[in-house]
Amino acid sequence: MLNSGDCGTVLAVDGDFLSRRFIDRVLTRAGYTVLLASTEAEAKLLARTAGYESLSCVITDFSLPENGGADFLCWIAQEHACVASIATSGSSDKALVEQSLRSGACNFLNKPLDRFSLEQAVFDASKHTTRKRRTAEIERDVKQVGAVQRLLIGSSMARDRANVGLCFHPKRDAGGDFFSHLELPGGRAVALLTDVSGHELKSAFVSAYFQGMVRAMLESGLSLPAIFDRANLFLLNEASANEDSVPVSICACAVSFDPAERRIEVFNCGAPGAIFVNCSGDCLTVRNDGSYPLGWFPEKQVDHDVLPPVSGKLILWTDGVEDLADQLGVTSCAVAAALMRAKEIGVEAPWLGKASDDVLVATWKIEMPGDEGDLVWYRPIINEHFSARDLDRIDDIQLLARNSLLLAMPDIGEETLHDVLLCAREALINALSHGCAVGGQAKLELCLAAERRTLTLIVQDDGPGHEFDCDEHAATATSQLTARHRGLILMRALTDRFKTERRGAKVTMDFLCKEIEK
Amino acid sequence: MNDKITEDARLTLAVPGDILSTNAEDLRAKLFADLKSADAACGLVEVDLSRASMVDSVGLNLLVSIIKHVKARSGSVRFLVGNSNVERTFRFTRLDSQAEIVRH
């Protein structure tokens, strides 16, 4: 026979003395410590004294005096959800059974109770309680890890708030997305964005470990390519050594800025490409040209790009942003712009609930030494590439542009929206029809310079352009009703500034947004 | 499309929505079929664009071709416009010097 209490503590509540005595004898003999109560109030007092965390289960008659067993069961389910409960009754009415289960009981026993059913039900309920407590513990741990993660991400911003911005919306309490901005000796700085596979605690641990490892190696003078090499080997040989679990991988994008060398470098292993927008509104997409995440293959491939040595804003994001953009039918830039705007005005974007993954956007304003005067910081909304075969879906592209603009600038005026969309359409049709006639790509960029209340639209293609005198043709087009070049005339008329370069292969148009408050 | 020939020799051509590069060709076929069938009967052609919120350059070229067709037959053209952006487009491209623009 087991020593009393070895199996746990059971709280038995029944208004009938004989039932209480029976339960006490059976369960004590089975090795449980039994607390007996005849009413709900007595039961609560006993449990409070013993401590609810000590209870293995509660067994209660459904027809308690005073309030009834259903209320007591509901109360336990709400206040002490980890403690499993069993309902008993002399009635086997199906409705009663259903009610007791709806009230939170995990089992129902008919009276008169028999020893074997009672022991089995209490044994099962005790196991249920143990499982629920373990799950609750894990959830608390995950929440703690998530809180620490957010703290660490936030603290890395503390030193350089003016130049670095971050929006982080985790889907769960802890995950694999992380961003840090590190200042190094000699004025260098490195931004590191990582996305560890999975959404479990393991991902959060690996993420934090990797960030710490990179920080320590950078401070000891190791180069980013060498660091990525070591990280790749670590993931292959150590973190993923257990063949019974799915290997861990890390998508990482690191940006290094050395002001003394006037050098901005981007190293990418499987992360979404970064965007760099200069102070004229030109966007450069730093593509991920098929590099693998770290931890996939021993033959590591890192995309390495050197950016133009000019001042500009870098925008990085994890793949959760791209997934969300697909869902919303907008560009990834628009999602990033909308998130940064929402953060600035202190609201949460209502469409964030549609995200199926963590969403992280980071921005970094890089000021190149020697750049003087007011630097204009742009926020890209559209930065897309097209080829001649996209001409057939120009209506879809226009819809994408419209949705993206409305997401990033919900207050945009109807007139501005119309003019931007029409000019974008005209310019893109020209670029795709003529500039891409023998191949190549066209690029559509739309950026907002909020301080100047200006939207800048740039459309450029790889073609040779052609000479065109807008003034001369504008007059001819009207007086002689000629059809040619009407698109260019239209663009020039609708914009506040219209500039062509490369014989028209690049067109830059500015729209003053009166609706943006200064 | 609801086309009406009214008693005072005016032809009204109603356009169902935007006139863009992607639908201009189909619209052209229909509008010119109606124009040619009423050629001798009307002096004024009204194009009802009250349901259009955007007209691109290809759409403008279509409207210009209607103006040229009607003027060649000594007629005149009136555009009924329901959207201020479309009206601005016409005025900025100086189409209002070739046809009457009326807010509808």
Boltz contact constraints between the chains, C-beta under 6 A:
constraints:
  - contact:
      token1: [A, 395]
      token2: [B, 22]
      max_distance: 6.0
  - contact:
      token1: [A, 418]
      token2: [B, 85]
      max_distance: 6.0
  - contact:
      token1: [A, 425]
      token2: [B, 56]
      max_distance: 6.0
  - contact:
      token1: [A, 426]
      token2: [B, 57]
      max_distance: 6.0
  - contact:
      token1: [A, 478]
      token2: [B, 94]
      max_distance: 6.0
  - contact:
      token1: [A, 481]
      token2: [B, 64]
      max_distance: 6.0
  - contact:
      token1: [A, 481]
      token2: [B, 68]
      max_distance: 6.0
  - contact:
      token1: [A, 483]
      token2: [B, 61]
      max_distance: 6.0
  - contact:
      token1: [A, 486]
      token2: [B, 57]
      max_distance: 6.0
  - contact:
      token1: [A, 486]
      token2: [B, 60]
      max_distance: 6.0
  - contact:
      token1: [A, 486]
      token2: [B, 61]
      max_distance: 6.0
  - contact:
      token1: [A, 487]
      token2: [B, 57]
      max_distance: 6.0
  - contact:
      token1: [A, 490]
      token2: [B, 57]
      max_distance: 6.0
  - contact:
      token1: [A, 490]
      token2: [B, 93]
      max_distance: 6.0
  - contact:
      token1: [A, 493]
      token2: [B, 92]
      max_distance: 6.0
